[in-house]
Amino acid sequence: MKNKDKTLNSDAEIIKKARILKALSNPIRLKIVCLLCEQLITVNELLWQIGTTQSCISNHLKLLRKDILSYKKEANRVYYFIDNDEIRKIIALLNVYD
């Protein structure tokens, strides 16, 4: 049964949401986003927690910064985090934590 009060998002919003879902479909990117929903993390901390190369992490972060991640610079460190409640809701729905 359809709710007549709801309207479909604009094409631009649909495309953005599709990009988010595509970005989250990669296991490493999904793990990065899950970790960042919990805390601010530097690239070095992500390297330690995920266990891959810096080049690999940097490539994934570059893609995630388009629609998902936020970051802030402090001195020579860059901290990544999620400040989008929609992303947090998606991660919560996936139930990736025990």
Order of alpha helices (4+ residues) and beta strands (2+ residues): alpha-alpha-beta-alpha-alpha-beta-beta-alpha
